[in-house]
Amino acid sequence: MRVPILDEVVTNIRSVIDDQRKIWRKKGYNILSDGWKDRSGRDLLNFLVSPLGGLIFPNSMDTSKNKKNGDYLFN
């Protein structure tokens, strides 16, 4: 039962994000990043999109092997 329910939730979330992306194209958005270390000492980087319609959290990544600077964040 959990797989069908999870699939339905994923479909609903994708629909909400698709609707938000339509608003982004018209009104714009900001890309935010936040760096931190986990309990193992790995550097992690979160990316968020902040449009007028609400905040979206699309990605988090392990960045412990990379130098964190403006060029890295931009790429």
C-alpha positions in Angstrom: 0.0 0.0 0.0 2.9 2.4 0.7 4.2 2.4 -2.9 0.9 3.6 -4.4 0.5 6.2 -1.8 4.1 7.4 -2.2 3.7 7.5 -6.0 0.6 9.6 -5.6 2.4 12.1 -3.2 5.3 12.4 -5.6 2.9 13.1 -8.5 1.1 15.8 -6.5 4.4 17.4 -5.4 5.7 17.5 -9.0 2.4 19.1 -10.1 2.8 21.8 -7.5 6.4 22.5 -8.6 5.4 22.6 -12.2 2.7 25.2 -11.4 5.3 27.2 -9.4 7.8 27.1 -12.4 5.1 28.8 -14.6 4.9 31.6 -12.0 8.8 31.8 -11.9 9.0 32.5 -15.6 6.6 35.4 -15.3 7.6 37.0 -12.0 11.2 35.8 -11.4 12.8 34.1 -8.4 15.9 34.0 -6.2 18.3 31.1 -5.8 19.5 30.7 -2.2 22.2 28.4 -0.8 23.1 27.4 2.7 26.2 25.5 3.7 26.7 23.4 6.8 28.5 20.3 8.2 26.8 17.1 9.1 27.6 14.9 12.1 30.3 13.1 10.1 32.0 16.5 9.3 31.1 16.5 5.6 30.4 19.8 4.0 26.8 19.9 2.7 25.2 22.6 0.5 21.4 23.1 0.3 19.8 24.9 -2.7 16.5 26.6 -2.4 14.3 28.6 -4.9 12.5 31.6 -3.5 9.8 32.8 -5.8 6.9 35.1 -5.0 4.6 32.0 -4.8 6.5 30.1 -2.1 9.8 28.5 -1.1 10.9 25.3 -2.9 13.8 23.0 -1.7 15.0 21.2 -4.9 18.4 19.9 -3.9 21.0 19.2 -1.3 24.5 17.9 -2.1 27.7 16.7 -0.5 30.4 19.4 -1.3 33.1 18.3 1.0 35.6 17.6 -1.9 35.1 21.0 -3.5 36.4 24.5 -2.8 33.4 26.6 -2.0 33.7 30.0 -3.8 31.5 32.1 -6.1 32.4 30.2 -9.2 31.6 26.9 -7.7 28.2 28.1 -6.4 27.4 29.7 -9.8 28.2 26.5 -11.7 
